Amino acid sequence: MNTRKIIIGITTLLLSGLTFSQSKTTFDVETQGGYEYNYFKSPKEIRMNDTILTKEDLIASSIYQDIDVKYRYRNKWDKKNRVRVFLNPFSRLFYENFDDSYWSLDARANYDHKFTKKLIFLAEARFKRMNREGLGGDQDVLINPLGYSNYGATSGIEFLPFTNNETTVEGFYNFKDFDAFGVRDLQFNETGIQFSSVQSFEVNSLEHKFGINGYVKKRKYDTFNASEILTDGERDWDYIKGSVFYELPFNDQFKIKPNFLYYTRIDNSTAGRSGFNQFGPGINMIYKSETTKVRSSFSFINRKYKEIEARNTEERIGEKLTYEYVNFQLNASHTIGNGFSLTATLYSRVRSTNYTDIDARSFRNYRNQYAGVGVLWEF
């Protein structure tokens, strides 16, 4: 049976609970205006056809306007069953380069059934559509097809193995179909198991938490080419991801959450060229009062490829390809009354690498950043 039909069937089943009572609906609309630098994540210099293109030719930036709508519906019955629906249409409009504007739709339906106080069944069906154009068909197929459709489903259990502990184990499936890109088309199927275990305890009437989460999955890519020169291809990659964290509250309003991530990709091809190890620390901060909410995150991530060798413009440099990512994000809101809040966003990602060949766009350094302010209406 077609996988997408199965997911649609699960969604229909989950939505069937919407006729029951004890429901709650929330709806909010947010608009933000700001500026984004280098939204295609281009390097500052490339040589193409013996011509040097500089950042003035390569880097696209613009004033933008976001429109973000979130709809949530929750229904509970029999004290054991719950259905939740989430819809999130989003668009980013670029005023200086309007053709680069894009929109997305994120839709999820969740169902959970409480067998006992210590055992809960969980299920989710999801769909995401990203409608976005890339840079053109002459670049690397895994980087530039920005538009895609993703269908997915997850199912598993949440249980309480001992006091103040919540553990979740779920299996999941995703099918991601990228938009056709030049002479190439790309899609993948992935299956895996994800897990989470969180232990909580009180210190001076404040709740502390520590835990571990992660997943193991297999992803198989297929590429289809409309050119006799380029052949069809397959990629068979396994992923393992794990992170540990500790949530430390300072008072009822402010807490921090340091964490450490380990992530690896195993390339099952004969060459094994695309495998890497990735690791690094991060920290999240949360401040929440009656009127103000601030969430921020910072991480420093190192990625080391196992087989790909770094190059300068003339030759290989005798080192494996490495990336260093410095990531920062901040989201803030302040209530001003009648369901309205002022909002602000800061985002920054800087990638540094030892791959400096100016004839290549892939594997290069880049910097992508944006900042915006706006208004949120909750009703």
Salt bridges, closest charged atoms under 4 A:
ASP28 OD2 - ARG72 NH1 3.31
GLU36 OE1 - ARG92 NH1 2.77
ASP66 OD1 - ARG92 NE 2.73
ASP68 OD2 - LYS70 NZ 2.84
ASP106 OD2 - ARG108 NH1 2.97
ASP112 OD2 - ARG82 NE 3.08
ASP112 OD2 - ARG84 NH2 3.49
GLU124 OE2 - ARG108 NE 3.89
GLU124 OE1 - ARG126 NH1 2.83
ASP179 OD1 - ARG129 NH1 2.95
GLU190 OE1 - LYS217 NZ 3.30
GLU190 OE1 - ARG219 NE 2.95
ASP236 OD1 - LYS218 NZ 3.04
ASP238 OD1 - LYS218 NZ 2.80
GLU247 OE2 - LYS255 NZ 3.25
GLU309 OE2 - ARG316 NH1 3.64
ASP357 OD2 - ARG311 NE 3.53
ASP359 OD1 - ARG47 NE 2.79
